[in-house]
Amino acid sequence: MVVQVIVPIFLLLFAGYLSVSIRLITPEQIKALSAFIIKIALPAFLFFALSNKNLTDIWHPSYFIAYGGGSLLIFALAFLCYRKGFGYALTPTAILSMGGSMSNTGFIGTAVLTLLMGAHAAIYISLTLILENLLILALVLALAEAGLHGQQNIWAVVRKTAVSLLKNPVIIAIILGMSFIFLDIKPPTLLNQSLELLGKTASPLALFAIGGSLVGMGMTALNLQSYLLVSFKVVLMPLVIYSLLRILPGVSQEMLHAGTILAALPMPIAFGIFGQAYGLNEQALTPLMLSTILGFMGISGLIMLWW
């Protein structure tokens, strides 16, 4: 099974990397492709999958507690480490803590879990994206902006963050999909077929775009801080979430495996983007690249073990 899942993933990653390396595709076109995925293809995939589910399919309180609680715990540990241990200011501490506690769920997670579980993977992807965006990303943005503008603007920052999240197409798609479930509404057949076709492009295009975005990304800041951050992400986070899922009631084997795989994924590309936006540059890009390499090794091992 690992060959059937990992080899196609690496081939698509390599295709994207090679296409940009030989200038068949430009970095600007990769950015446009990434925007299409995150704003169109992934929301279509999530809305299609969710709107055709029942309430019993998505009601997993143990998953919310385990994944949400585990992510917050890792965030808090990373925050304490970089704030107190290394003496970083509030803004860079918040950004680096994001790298240790948030996965590449939308791109790599969608591709890997879909290959492993089919359309059913959308349930765990949606639940995880909700937690990552409404807990971790919201917390990161609020703390980062508070560090820049001071405590007097904290409520304005919180409002700005909330509005930004509610404009996110992924969040809108999840909310609409959940609304269809709660109201017991099914999309029209023609709309369903269109969304299904569009959603199927999300996984392969995401992998291609990630491969292309790795061109030019080096590892020039390899140090204790980078190794520690990568360890938080690809070692400690999956261990914590696996442990929480093991002890909480009502957790199926499928849920245990899905949650652990998602937790073991590399850092999100957004971490590198935020890192550059807030002046961290290689301090963010180096652990991002290292986590991509080690993360794929980790999930390959888990797939071999469980599938």
Secondary structure as UniProt FT lines:
FT   HELIX           2..21
FT   TURN            22..23
FT   HELIX           27..36
FT   HELIX           37..41
FT   HELIX           42..51
FT   HELIX           55..58
FT   HELIX           61..63
FT   HELIX           64..68
FT   HELIX           69..80
FT   HELIX           81..85
FT   HELIX           90..101
FT   HELIX           105..109
FT   HELIX           110..117
FT   HELIX           118..120
FT   HELIX           121..131
FT   HELIX           132..137
FT   HELIX           138..149
FT   HELIX           151..153
FT   HELIX           154..166
FT   HELIX           169..182
FT   TURN            183..184
FT   HELIX           189..199
FT   TURN            200..201
FT   HELIX           202..213
FT   TURN            214..216
FT   HELIX           224..231
FT   HELIX           232..236
FT   HELIX           237..247
FT   TURN            249..250
FT   HELIX           253..263
FT   HELIX           269..277
FT   TURN            278..279
FT   HELIX           282..306
//
